[in-house]
Amino acid sequence: MNTFTIRDIENMSGIKAHTLRVWEQRYGIIKPMRKDSLHRLYGIEDLKQILRISYLYNQGYKISRIAKMDEHEIKKLSLELSPKGSFEVFVNQMMEASMDFDENLFRKIMDSVISHLGMEKAMMLVIYPYMQKVGLLWMTGNVIPAQEHFASNIIRNKILFATNQLPLIAKKSRIRYLLFCPPGEFHEIPLIFMQYGLKRRGITNILFGADTSVEQLKEYIRKHGATHLFLFLTTNFTNLDPLELLDDLRTDFPELQLEVAGDSFRSVEAEIPKPVKYFATANDFLYHLDL
């Protein structure tokens, strides 16, 4: 059984640990299990319920009112209540669906969000925040690989489908992007989304995707040419030094504009050489394309 500490719950719900303790003691909301050390432990159903309560609370419902509702009332209201300036409810619903391996619900939520917001806003406002929460659960060992793969494959296929629905680029643009992750990096959803953004703007691009070697890039460029390399690196399981990687790529491809994104570059942002463009978010990259 997956269990969560009160700090895990705080990170997932946005409700401070102190507040959770007060709610438990004053209103009896959620009765966690206890370790021998008396530290609180929460199960998956507890996490789901707290996510619903957090949503209602942030939508203006007083905790004293929520405390009088039973579990089914809270769930029903959280599903029916229209969000006021927040898309947290959709993030939380996707969390629930992925924990339960409920593919139909997961797809239904994504379809609804994309239909109302469009692919780019849906990614920024709902899907990326959802992926960040899943990432936190994954790092604390509270999401099994199957749960992460379940959700990632649906998201990946949804973006690819949306990309294929875009009109073909009539003629090659002056700019040609190569999108790739270096060897050992397998998180390619951000790259697939970048490809969507490029194609939507009529910019020629080739998606090499995950685990791409320099030799593969050299072979393609030798035959077809390129103007930009876009590199995404976040998990870095191969322990690559991001700055050394940039130096190597600048040496191998001095004629290309190198652009990078991903958590591995965040901590060394100040040291990234000026010719290289770093994007902290996908939105920053899309804004750059629109300039």
Secondary structure, 3 states (H helix, E strand, C coil): CCEECHHHHHHHHCCCHHHHHHHHHHHCCCCCEECCCCCEEEEHHHHHHHHHHHHHHHCCCCHHHHHCCCHHHHHHHHHHCCCCCCCHHHHHHHHHHHHCCCHHHHHHHHHHHHHHHCHHHHHHHHHHHHHHHHHHHHHCCCCCHHHHHHHHHHHHHHHHHHHHHCCCCCCCCCCEEEEECCCCCCCCHHHHHHHHHHHHCCCEEEEEECCCCHHHHHHHHHHHCCCEEEEECCCCCCCCCHHHHHHHHHHHCCCCEEEEECHHHHCCHHHCCCCCEEECCHHHHHHHHHC
